[in-house]
Amino acid sequence: MPVADRLPLPLQVTEGPQKGPGGDGSIMAHPVSAFQAAYISIEVLIALVSVPGNILVIWAVKMNQALRDATFCFIVSLAVADVAVGALVIPLAIIINIGPQTEFYSCLMVACPVLILTESSILALLAIAVDRYLRVKIPVRYKSVVTPRRAAVAIACCWIVSFLVGLTPMFGWNNLNKMRRTHELNGSHAEFVIKCQFETVISMEYMVYFNFFVWVLPPLLLMLLIYLEVFNLIRKQLNKKVSSSSNDPQKYYGKELKIAKSLALVLFLFALSWLPLHVLNCITLFCPSCETPHILTYIAIFLTHGNSAMNPIVYAFRIKKFRTAFLQIWNQYFCCKTTKTDSNTIAETVN
């Protein structure tokens, strides 16, 4: 959610385009303040970390057979959403922070991508949690149940639902009627343009009752329960040492425990990054007279955008297959001193 969008400002309606310095009817450009410059610098830094990092994740899965199971396909879906945050949402956030004058639905189109990508990330995390649960619950039948085709269908469904949830404001649940009433109260009949702010076009009732209470909080709670059950099942299996599809149950479930911990950390970081902003939305809706310090809003926004840069770092430090694949990519494509023998050795390690 763009920073300038989230700041609690009154609805602003402008009657027609403002005259620029040249008097040509162009939209007036506001000078960038020092604070805005600092904000833009931080956002650009986040994007420069997020985009290459998540492209590296996608690249690693594409070139390594060892990273081709369902879990890593869902991780790719999550990485695609994070790339889009860095490449699309952050630039749009920077543009809006400058405060352009625009038509209502143009502003709404700028505000919706972050809603789509947030929901896509949540559903990808939910799919990952369910996948890890099935791996420890039915290890023998897992490969016959979670097929590549079914994984692809699940990913497609996640994105379809994400677009439906994120584009709901475009279908009518927005602040257009409220703005029209404000425009009429001002006694003007001219076509109006607005200063594009998130709260100007997106209904806070939509953000809290529909987005947060239906499509964010319940999935997060469900994932918490799933991971608790995953850890409980793994603990029982490690204690009982029951037979499984692996020749060494201790080794099989030990590996599952390590991966589950890493993916649970990804979920924890996502919740830690996004819940503060949703709490601020709740305060805005349920306590209109409460004033939230702007610095808290900016911190919450930076957390949401920064989350897109966190996952590749977690994968590199916590999941050996990713770490080895990243090293393989570095040695094969970026390190001039790589020999064929070194590359083959790393590839054998991945497999």
C-alpha positions in Angstrom: 0.0 0.0 0.0 1.6 3.3 -1.1 2.9 5.5 1.8 1.2 8.7 0.8 -2.0 6.7 0.2 -2.2 5.5 3.7 -1.7 8.8 5.5 -5.0 10.0 7.0 -6.0 13.0 4.9 -9.4 14.4 4.1 -11.0 13.7 0.8 -9.8 16.1 -1.8 -11.7 17.1 -4.9 -10.3 19.4 -7.6 -12.6 21.0 -10.2 -10.8 20.2 -13.4 -7.1 20.2 -14.2 -5.0 22.9 -12.4 -3.1 25.4 -14.5 0.6 24.8 -14.5 3.2 27.5 -14.5 2.9 27.8 -18.2 -0.9 28.2 -18.1 -1.5 25.3 -20.5 -3.9 23.4 -18.3 -1.5 20.7 -17.3 -1.6 19.2 -13.8 0.5 21.1 -11.4 3.7 19.3 -10.3 4.5 19.6 -6.6 8.2 20.0 -5.6 9.7 17.0 -3.9 10.5 17.7 -0.2 13.5 16.4 1.6 11.3 13.9 3.5 9.8 12.6 0.2 13.3 12.3 -1.2 14.3 10.2 1.8 11.2 8.0 1.4 11.8 7.6 -2.4 15.4 6.5 -1.7 14.4 3.9 0.8 11.7 2.5 -1.5 14.2 2.4 -4.4 16.6 0.5 -2.2 13.9 -2.0 -1.2 13.1 -2.5 -4.9 16.8 -3.0 -5.9 17.0 -5.8 -3.3 13.6 -7.4 -3.9 13.6 -7.7 -7.7 17.0 -9.3 -8.3 16.6 -11.5 -5.2 13.3 -12.9 -6.2 14.3 -13.3 -9.8 17.2 -15.4 -8.5 14.7 -17.6 -6.6 12.7 -18.2 -9.8 16.0 -18.8 -11.8 17.2 -21.3 -9.2 14.0 -23.3 -9.4 14.0 -23.2 -13.2 17.5 -24.5 -13.6 17.6 -27.2 -10.9 15.7 -30.4 -11.0 16.1 -30.7 -7.2 13.9 -27.7 -6.7 11.0 -28.8 -8.9 8.6 -30.3 -6.4 5.3 -28.7 -5.5 6.6 -26.7 -2.5 9.1 -24.9 -4.6 6.5 -24.2 -7.3 4.4 -22.4 -4.7 7.6 -20.6 -3.6 8.0 -19.4 -7.3 4.4 -18.1 -7.2 5.3 -16.2 -4.0 8.5 -14.9 -5.7 6.6 -13.6 -8.7 4.3 -11.6 -6.4 7.4 -10.2 -4.7 9.0 -9.3 -8.0 5.8 -7.4 -8.9 5.9 -5.5 -5.6 9.4 -4.2 -6.4 8.9 -3.6 -10.1 5.3 -2.3 -10.1 3.9 -1.5 -6.6 6.9 0.5 -5.3 7.1 2.7 -8.5 3.4 3.4 -8.3 3.8 4.2 -4.6 6.5 6.7 -5.4 4.4 8.4 -8.0 1.4 8.7 -5.7 3.6 10.0 -2.9 4.4 13.0 -5.1 0.6 13.7 -5.2 -0.7 13.6 -8.8 -4.1 15.0 -9.7 -6.0 12.3 -11.6 -9.4 10.8 -12.4 -11.0 8.6 -9.7 -10.8 5.3 -11.6 -7.2 6.0 -12.7 -6.2 6.4 -9.0 -8.2 3.2 -8.2 -6.3 1.3 -10.8 -3.0 2.4 -9.2 -4.2 1.4 -5.7 -5.5 -2.1 -6.6 -2.2 -3.9 -7.6 -0.9 -4.0 -4.1 -4.2 -5.6 -2.9 -3.9 -8.3 -5.6 -0.3 -9.1 -4.8 -0.8 -9.2 -1.0 -3.6 -11.7 -1.5 -1.5 -13.7 -3.9 1.3 -13.9 -1.3 -1.1 -15.0 1.4 -2.6 -17.8 -0.7 0.8 -19.0 -1.8 1.9 -19.2 1.8 -1.3 -21.1 2.6 -0.6 -23.5 -0.3 2.9 -24.0 1.0 1.6 -24.8 4.5 -0.9 -27.3 3.2 1.8 -28.9 1.0 4.2 -29.4 4.0 1.3 -30.8 6.0 0.6 -33.4 3.3 4.3 -34.3 3.1 4.4 -35.4 6.8 0.8 -36.6 7.0 0.8 -39.0 4.0 4.5 -39.4 3.0 3.9 -42.6 1.1 0.9 -41.3 -1.0 2.2 -37.7 -1.2 3.5 -37.9 -4.8 0.4 -39.5 -6.1 -1.8 -36.8 -4.4 0.2 -33.7 -5.0 1.0 -34.0 -8.7 2.5 -31.2 -10.9 -0.8 -30.7 -12.6 -2.7 -30.3 -9.4 0.0 -27.9 -8.1 -0.4 -25.8 -11.3 -4.2 -25.8 -10.9 -3.8 -24.7 -7.2 -1.4 -21.8 -8.2 -3.8 -20.7 -11.0 -6.7 -20.7 -8.5 -4.7 -18.7 -6.0 -4.0 -16.0 -8.6 -7.6 -15.9 -9.9 -8.9 -15.5 -6.3 -6.3 -12.8 -5.7 -7.4 -10.8 -8.7 -11.1 -11.1 -7.7 -10.3 -10.0 -4.1 -7.9 -7.2 -5.2 -10.1 -5.8 -7.9 -13.3 -5.8 -5.8 -13.0 -2.0 -5.4 -13.1 -1.7 -9.2 -16.4 -3.5 -9.1 -18.0 -0.9 -6.9 -16.9 -1.2 -3.3 -15.0 2.1 -3.3 -15.4 5.8 -2.2 -16.8 7.1 -5.5 -20.3 7.9 -4.1 -18.8 9.5 -1.0 -16.6 11.7 -3.3 -19.6 12.6 -5.5 -21.6 13.7 -2.4 -18.6 15.8 -1.4 -18.4 17.3 -4.8 -22.2 18.1 -4.8 -22.0 19.7 -1.4 -19.3 22.0 -2.8 -22.0 23.2 -5.3 -19.9 22.4 -8.3 -21.1 20.7 -11.5 -17.8 20.5 -13.3 -16.1 17.2 -13.8 -13.8 16.6 -10.9 -10.3 15.2 -10.5 -8.8 14.1 -7.2 -5.5 14.1 -5.5 -4.7 10.4 -5.6 -4.5 9.0 -2.1 -5.3 5.4 -1.1 -7.9 6.3 1.5 -9.5 8.7 -1.0 -10.5 5.9 -3.4 -10.4 2.7 -1.3 -13.2 2.1 1.2 -11.8 1.5 4.7 -14.8 -0.8 5.3 -13.5 -2.9 2.4 -10.0 -2.9 3.8 -11.0 -4.0 7.3 -14.2 -6.1 7.0 -13.5 -7.8 3.7 -9.8 -7.7 3.1 -8.5 -8.1 6.6 -11.2 -10.0 8.5 -12.0 -12.4 5.6 -8.9 -12.7 3.3 -5.9 -11.9 5.6 -6.5 -12.8 9.2 -8.3 -16.2 8.8 -5.7 -17.6 6.4 -2.9 -16.5 8.7 -4.6 -18.2 11.7 -5.2 -21.3 9.6 -1.6 -21.4 8.6 -0.5 -21.1 12.2 -2.7 -24.1 13.1 -1.3 -26.1 10.1 2.3 -25.5 11.1 1.6 -26.4 14.7 0.1 -29.7 13.5 3.1 -30.2 11.1 5.6 -29.8 14.0 3.5 -32.1 16.2 3.3 -34.8 13.5 7.1 -34.6 12.9 7.8 -34.8 16.6 5.7 -37.9 17.0 7.3 -39.5 14.0 10.8 -38.8 15.2 9.9 -40.3 18.6 8.2 -43.4 17.2 10.6 -43.8 14.2 7.7 -45.3 12.2 8.5 -46.5 8.7 7.8 -44.2 5.7 8.7 -43.9 2.0 12.2 -43.1 3.0 14.7 -45.9 4.0 15.7 -43.7 7.0 12.6 -42.2 8.8 14.8 -40.2 11.1 16.6 -38.6 8.2 13.4 -38.0 6.3 11.5 -36.3 9.1 14.6 -34.5 10.2 14.8 -32.9 6.8 11.1 -32.1 6.8 11.5 -30.4 10.2 14.3 -28.1 8.9 12.3 -27.1 5.8 9.1 -26.6 7.8 11.0 -24.3 10.3 12.3 -22.2 7.4 8.9 -21.9 5.7 7.3 -21.1 9.1 9.9 -18.3 9.4 8.8 -16.9 6.0 5.2 -16.9 7.3 6.2 -15.3 10.6 8.0 -12.5 8.7 5.0 -12.0 6.4 2.6 -11.6 9.4 5.1 -9.4 11.2 5.4 -7.1 8.1 1.7 -6.8 7.3 -0.3 -7.0 10.5 0.9 -3.5 11.8 -0.6 -1.8 8.7 -3.9 -3.7 9.0 -4.0 -2.7 12.7 -3.6 0.9 11.7 -6.5 0.4 9.2 -8.7 -0.9 12.0 -7.8 2.2 14.1 -8.7 4.5 11.2 -12.1 2.8 10.8 -13.1 2.2 14.4 -11.6 5.3 15.9 -11.9 8.1 13.4 -10.9 10.7 16.0 -7.7 8.9 16.8 -4.6 10.4 15.3 -1.9 7.9 14.4 1.6 9.3 14.3 2.7 9.6 10.7 6.1 8.0 11.4 4.3 4.8 12.5 2.4 4.7 9.2 5.6 5.1 7.3 7.3 2.3 9.3 4.3 0.0 8.6 4.5 0.8 4.9 8.2 0.1 4.7 7.7 -3.2 6.5 5.1 -4.3 3.9 7.3 -3.4 1.0 10.4 -4.7 2.7 8.8 -8.1 3.2 9.2 -8.8 -0.5 13.0 -8.6 -0.1 13.2 -10.9 2.9 12.3 -14.3 1.5 15.3 -14.8 -0.8 17.6 -14.0 2.2 15.7 -16.6 4.3 16.0 -19.2 1.6 19.7 -18.6 1.2 20.5 -18.9 4.8 18.0 -21.6 5.8 17.4 -23.9 2.9 20.5 -25.8 1.6 19.1 -26.6 -1.8 18.5 -22.9 -2.5 21.9 -21.9 -1.1 23.7 -24.4 -3.3 21.6 -23.4 -6.4 22.4 -19.7 -5.8 26.1 -20.6 -5.7 25.7 -22.6 -8.9 24.1 -19.6 -10.6 26.8 -17.3 -9.3 29.7 -19.5 -10.4 28.2 -20.4 -13.8 27.0 -17.0 -14.9 28.8 -14.3 -12.9 32.1 -15.7 -11.7 34.7 -15.6 -14.5 37.0 -18.1 -12.8 34.5 -20.9 -12.8 35.7 -24.2 -14.3 33.5 -26.9 -15.8 34.7 -29.2 -13.0 33.5 -26.8 -10.3 30.2 -26.4 -12.0 29.6 -30.1 -12.3 30.6 -30.6 -8.7 28.0 -28.1 -7.5 25.3 -29.5 -9.7 26.0 -33.0 -8.3 25.6 -31.5 -4.8 22.2 -30.0 -5.6 21.0 -33.4 -6.9 
